[in-house]
């Protein structure tokens, strides 16, 4: 028997649900956060893909979950870093350092309200 304790099952359904939820939360966070803007739907979709991929890679290799409030200060810093780094990959996704910090707070608050994993 494989030890799957503490590991989440990765399936297409889970990935699609996480992408959709991340896109919704990032859209809300961009609307509420000064210094954080997304120029269109394609930038939002690409940003959601990049954010989910970066979160997965960081969680896979370091074990750090990037939930801003669920994992304390480290999760908050990682969440802000993921948001800030996304602007270098996705055209039309613009965020300042303060926008990333405030965006991580907003995403953490939304993450507490919505069910499921956002980041």
Helices and strands as residue ranges (DSSP letters): H 12-32, E 36-38, H 41-62, H 72-86, E 93-95, H 97-113
